[in-house]
Amino acid sequence: MSSEVKNEMFGKKRVAIVGAGLTLFRRNLKETGKELSYEAAKMALDATGLELRDMQSVVMGSAPDAFDGVHMKGEYLADGAGAYNKPYSRVFVGGGTGVFTPLAGWWHVASGQFDTCLVVSEEKMSSCYPHPQFAFTTIFDPILERPIGMNLVWIFALEMHRYMHKHNIKKEQIALVSVKNKRNALDHPCAQLGANITVEDVLNSEIMCWPVQRLDVSPTSDGAAAVVLASEDVAKEVTDNPVWIDGVGWCIDSTHWTNRDLYYPDYVECAARMAYKMAGIKNPPKEIDVAEPYDPFDYKELHHMEGLLLCKKGEAPKLTAEGVTQRDGDLPINPSGGLLGVGNPIAAAGTMKVCEIFWQLRGEAGKRQIPADPRTGLAQAWGDLMQYGSVIVLRR
């Protein structure tokens, strides 16, 4: 590939991930958001042998200020993330933040403005009383939706039901995702809810809003994740095994979710096509070796597999039942355990997925390592009012 084509695809500089760090994910961690950010950032830096003074810029990702109970949370978290006296940005696109944050860091380096960028994502959901769900009560339209007491579980139940109806999918098929991911999470040292459960356990769990049941849903969590980005010259000095950011994509739809057919996430497909075009990927199911799609609910893994063009519409449940998405399957999906098993500290959750793909491609995922020899991986996150998708394609 010529240098001119490379520059067109990757910006002025090619960008690699050279280190990653991840805190525990738990329901009520004692650490503050600043302390969690510091821990993740330090682990990522230690993994590279670099120091904070080597970081020329910092990007922070964190979801609603209401979670931490601090107005202007980006400014509050800055020093914990290592941004003191450095160029600094905070990004926030709901659940999509965790993958969008590395994308924003990629801009910093690919633009030629910086050679290094420390990317940190944090969420301290336990600070939001009586429950983080209340932080979302004001996202709904004040005239059409808020008066009827909408909440997120309601609308996810509507989306799940529409997806099931469109493709004649049964609850038993969807429950297999929760079983797989929670079992995978047993091998993750940071996981909150790793468990060896059965389909019957899922089907017998508490009904929250049909068809959503307790074990269909990821937990509320505290936690942080971080990655270190470097330009090609710096990356090759730091490590013999850089993981390149070869594709990025993002897309947002309207907040008028009632005007969309919820069975399919068009915004995820839009973001995926953008990332695939940049990475030169023509046949995603054949060219992606491992993927970490966003799974706050079990049906969302299936929904997003289809939006990511990893299978045909309505085909994801069949592939899951056939074992294709297991770690030793032809297309491992969420080998980390995903949000269902590892936990869901909103912004940190997506960056956890980026960390997982980084470790998988370097052969550093420990017991979670897929048996194949992965060279290309993908992480995806989803957020806002069922309207936003962010996608990153990594290669070694």
C-alpha positions in Angstrom: 0.0 0.0 0.0 1.4 3.4 -1.0 2.1 6.0 1.6 -0.3 8.3 -0.2 -3.2 5.8 0.3 -2.2 5.2 3.9 -2.3 8.9 4.6 -5.7 9.2 3.1 -7.0 6.3 5.2 -5.4 7.0 8.5 -4.9 10.8 8.6 -1.5 12.4 8.8 -0.3 9.7 11.2 -1.1 6.1 11.8 -2.2 5.4 15.3 -1.6 2.4 17.6 -2.8 1.2 21.0 0.3 0.4 23.0 -1.0 -0.2 26.5 -4.3 -0.8 28.4 -5.5 -0.8 31.9 -8.7 -1.8 33.7 -10.0 -1.5 37.2 -12.4 -3.9 39.0 -16.0 -3.5 37.9 -18.2 -3.5 41.0 -21.6 -2.2 42.3 -20.2 0.0 45.0 -16.5 0.6 44.9 -15.0 2.7 47.6 -12.8 4.7 45.2 -13.9 8.1 43.9 -14.2 8.7 40.2 -10.9 10.5 40.3 -9.2 7.5 42.0 -10.7 5.0 39.5 -9.5 7.2 36.6 -6.0 7.3 38.2 -5.8 3.6 38.7 -6.8 2.7 35.1 -4.5 5.4 33.7 -1.5 4.2 35.8 -2.1 0.6 34.7 -2.1 1.5 31.1 1.0 3.6 31.4 2.8 0.9 33.4 2.0 -1.6 30.7 3.9 0.6 28.2 6.9 1.7 30.3 5.9 5.3 29.5 5.2 8.0 32.2 2.5 10.6 32.4 5.0 13.3 31.3 5.3 11.4 28.0 1.6 11.9 27.3 1.0 15.0 25.1 -2.8 15.0 25.4 -5.6 13.4 27.4 -9.1 12.4 26.5 -11.7 11.6 29.1 -15.0 9.8 28.5 -17.7 9.8 31.1 -21.5 9.6 31.0 -24.1 11.9 32.7 -22.7 14.2 35.4 -25.6 12.9 37.6 -23.9 9.6 38.1 -21.0 11.0 40.0 -23.2 13.8 41.5 -20.7 16.4 40.3 -21.6 19.2 37.8 -19.0 19.6 35.1 -17.7 16.1 35.7 -15.1 16.4 33.0 -13.3 19.2 34.8 -13.6 17.3 38.1 -12.0 14.1 36.7 -9.3 15.8 34.8 -6.5 15.6 37.3 -7.3 12.0 38.2 -7.0 11.2 34.5 -3.6 12.8 34.3 -4.7 15.9 32.5 -3.2 18.5 34.7 -1.6 21.2 32.5 -2.2 19.2 29.3 -4.5 19.6 26.3 -7.7 17.9 27.5 -11.1 16.9 26.1 -14.1 15.2 27.6 -16.5 13.3 25.4 -20.0 12.0 26.2 -22.4 10.1 23.9 -24.2 8.0 26.5 -23.4 4.3 26.3 -21.5 4.9 23.1 -18.9 6.9 25.0 -16.6 4.0 25.8 -15.7 3.4 22.2 -16.1 7.0 21.1 -13.4 8.1 23.6 -10.6 6.1 21.9 -12.0 7.5 18.6 -11.5 11.0 20.0 -8.0 10.1 21.1 -7.3 8.8 17.6 -8.2 12.2 16.1 -5.6 13.8 18.4 -2.8 11.7 17.1 -3.9 11.0 13.5 -4.3 14.7 12.9 -0.6 15.2 13.5 -1.2 17.5 16.5 0.2 15.0 19.0 2.3 11.8 19.1 0.7 10.4 22.3 -2.7 10.5 23.9 -3.9 9.0 27.2 -7.5 7.9 26.9 -9.5 7.3 30.1 -13.1 6.3 30.6 -14.8 6.4 34.0 -18.2 5.8 35.6 -19.2 6.0 39.3 -22.8 5.0 39.1 -23.2 4.2 42.8 -23.1 7.9 43.6 -26.5 8.3 42.0 -29.3 7.8 44.5 -31.6 6.1 44.9 -30.7 4.3 41.6 -28.8 5.4 38.4 -32.1 4.9 36.4 -33.2 8.2 37.8 -30.4 10.0 36.0 -32.3 9.2 32.7 -35.7 10.5 33.6 -35.1 13.8 31.9 -33.8 12.4 28.6 -37.4 11.9 27.3 -39.4 14.4 25.4 -41.0 16.7 28.0 -44.3 16.9 26.1 -44.9 13.5 24.5 -43.1 11.0 26.7 -42.2 12.3 30.2 -45.8 12.7 31.4 -46.4 8.9 31.1 -43.4 8.1 33.3 -41.1 6.5 30.6 -37.9 4.7 31.7 -35.2 3.0 29.8 -36.3 -0.6 30.7 -39.7 0.2 29.1 -38.3 1.2 25.8 -35.7 -1.6 25.7 -38.6 -4.0 26.3 -40.4 -2.5 23.3 -37.2 -2.8 21.2 -36.6 -6.4 22.3 -40.2 -7.4 21.7 -40.1 -5.8 18.2 -36.9 -7.7 17.4 -38.4 -11.0 18.6 -41.6 -10.4 16.6 -39.9 -9.4 13.4 -37.8 -12.6 13.2 -39.9 -15.0 15.2 -37.2 -15.3 17.9 -38.0 -17.0 21.2 -36.8 -16.0 24.6 -34.9 -19.2 25.0 -32.7 -18.2 22.0 -31.9 -14.8 23.4 -31.2 -16.2 26.9 -28.2 -18.2 25.4 -26.4 -14.9 25.2 -26.6 -14.2 28.9 -25.6 -17.8 29.6 -22.5 -17.5 27.3 -21.4 -14.1 28.5 -21.7 -14.7 32.2 -19.8 -17.9 31.8 -17.1 -16.2 29.8 -16.8 -13.6 32.6 -15.8 -16.3 35.1 -12.3 -16.0 33.5 -12.1 -12.2 33.8 -10.2 -10.9 36.8 -12.2 -7.7 36.9 -15.7 -9.2 36.3 -18.7 -8.3 38.5 -21.2 -11.0 37.6 -19.4 -14.0 36.2 -21.7 -17.0 36.8 -22.4 -20.5 35.5 -26.2 -20.1 34.8 -28.6 -21.9 32.5 -31.3 -20.8 30.1 -33.9 -21.9 32.7 -32.3 -19.5 35.2 -32.8 -16.6 32.8 -36.3 -17.6 32.0 -37.2 -18.0 35.7 -35.6 -14.7 36.8 -37.7 -11.7 37.8 -39.8 -10.0 35.1 -38.9 -6.3 34.9 -41.0 -5.3 31.9 -41.9 -8.1 29.5 -40.0 -9.5 27.7 -37.0 -8.1 29.8 -36.1 -10.2 32.8 -33.5 -9.7 35.5 -30.9 -11.9 34.0 -31.4 -10.4 30.5 -29.8 -7.1 31.9 -26.3 -6.0 32.8 -25.7 -4.6 36.3 -25.0 -1.0 37.3 -21.3 -0.7 38.1 -18.4 1.5 39.1 -15.1 1.3 37.2 -12.6 2.8 34.8 -10.6 1.7 31.7 -7.7 3.3 29.9 -5.6 2.9 26.7 -2.4 4.6 25.6 -2.4 5.8 21.9 0.8 6.5 20.0 1.9 7.6 16.5 3.7 5.0 14.4 7.2 6.2 15.2 6.5 6.2 19.0 4.6 3.0 18.9 7.5 1.1 17.3 9.9 2.5 20.0 7.6 1.4 22.8 6.6 -2.1 21.7 7.3 -4.8 19.2 3.6 -5.7 19.2 1.5 -2.5 18.5 -2.2 -2.9 17.8 -3.2 -0.5 15.0 -6.5 1.5 14.9 -7.3 0.8 11.3 -10.9 1.9 11.2 -13.2 4.2 13.1 -16.9 5.0 12.6 -19.7 6.8 14.5 -23.3 7.8 13.7 -26.3 9.2 15.5 -30.0 9.0 14.7 -32.8 11.2 15.8 -34.1 11.2 19.4 -37.5 10.5 18.0 -37.2 6.8 18.6 -40.9 6.3 18.2 -40.5 7.1 14.5 -38.0 4.2 13.9 -38.6 0.5 13.3 -36.8 -0.8 16.4 -36.0 -4.2 15.0 -32.8 -3.0 13.4 -30.1 -0.5 14.5 -29.4 1.5 11.3 -27.1 3.8 13.2 -24.8 0.9 14.1 -24.7 -0.2 10.4 -23.8 3.4 9.4 -20.9 3.5 11.9 -19.7 0.0 10.9 -19.7 0.8 7.2 -17.6 3.9 7.9 -15.1 1.9 10.0 -15.0 -0.9 7.5 -14.4 1.4 4.6 -11.4 3.0 6.4 -10.0 -0.4 7.3 -10.6 -1.9 3.8 -12.9 -4.6 5.1 -15.2 -6.0 2.4 -16.6 -9.1 4.0 -17.0 -8.5 7.8 -18.0 -12.1 8.8 -14.9 -13.5 7.1 -12.4 -10.7 8.0 -13.3 -10.0 11.6 -11.7 -12.6 13.9 -13.1 -11.5 17.2 -15.7 -8.9 18.2 -17.0 -7.2 21.3 -20.4 -5.7 20.5 -22.3 -3.8 23.1 -24.5 -6.0 25.3 -26.2 -4.1 28.1 -29.1 -6.5 27.4 -28.7 -10.0 26.0 -30.8 -9.3 22.9 -28.6 -6.3 22.1 -25.6 -8.6 21.4 -27.7 -10.2 18.6 -29.1 -6.9 17.5 -25.6 -5.4 17.2 -24.1 -8.4 15.5 -26.6 -7.8 12.7 -26.1 -4.1 12.7 -22.4 -4.7 12.4 -23.0 -6.8 9.3 -21.4 -9.8 11.0 -24.4 -11.8 9.9 -27.7 -11.4 8.1 -30.8 -9.8 9.7 -32.4 -12.3 12.1 -29.5 -14.8 11.8 -27.6 -13.9 15.0 -29.7 -16.2 17.3 -29.1 -19.2 15.0 -25.3 -18.6 15.1 -25.4 -18.3 18.9 -27.3 -21.6 19.2 -24.9 -23.3 16.9 -21.9 -22.2 19.0 -20.4 -20.0 16.4 -20.1 -17.1 18.9 -18.3 -19.1 21.6 -14.6 -18.5 22.2 -13.7 -21.6 20.2 -16.3 -20.8 17.5 -15.8 -19.4 14.0 -16.7 -15.9 15.2 -16.0 -15.4 18.9 -18.4 -12.7 20.3 -17.7 -11.0 23.7 -15.0 -13.4 24.9 -14.5 -11.0 27.8 -17.9 -11.8 29.2 -19.3 -8.5 27.9 -21.4 -6.1 30.0 -23.6 -8.9 31.1 -20.8 -10.6 32.9 -18.0 -8.1 33.4 -20.3 -5.2 34.3 -21.6 -2.0 32.9 -20.1 1.3 34.2 -21.5 3.0 31.2 -18.5 4.9 29.6 -15.9 2.5 31.0 -17.8 -0.5 29.6 -17.1 0.3 25.9 -13.4 1.0 26.6 -13.2 -2.3 28.5 -14.2 -3.9 25.2 -11.4 -2.0 23.4 -9.0 -3.2 26.0 -10.2 -6.8 25.5 -9.7 -6.7 21.7 -6.2 -5.2 22.3 -5.3 -8.1 24.6 -6.9 -10.7 22.4 -4.9 -9.5 19.3 -1.6 -9.5 21.4 -2.3 -13.0 22.8 -2.5 -11.5 26.3 -6.1 -12.3 27.3 -5.1 -15.2 29.6 -7.9 -17.8 30.2 -10.1 -15.7 27.9 -7.8 -16.0 24.9 -9.5 -17.4 21.9 -7.8 -20.4 20.5 -7.5 -19.1 16.9 -4.8 -16.6 15.9 -6.8 -13.3 15.7 -5.4 -10.5 13.6 -8.4 -8.3 13.2 -10.9 -7.4 15.9 -13.8 -5.0 16.5 -15.3 -3.2 19.5 -18.7 -1.4 19.3 -20.8 0.7 21.7 -24.3 2.0 21.6 -26.0 4.8 23.5 -28.1 7.9 24.0 -31.9 7.3 23.3 -31.4 4.1 21.2 -29.7 6.3 18.5 -25.9 6.3 18.6 -23.3 3.8 17.4 -19.5 3.9 17.7 -17.2 1.3 16.1 -13.4 0.7 16.1 -11.5 -1.8 14.1 -8.1 -3.0 15.4 -5.4 -5.0 13.7 -2.0 -6.3 14.6 
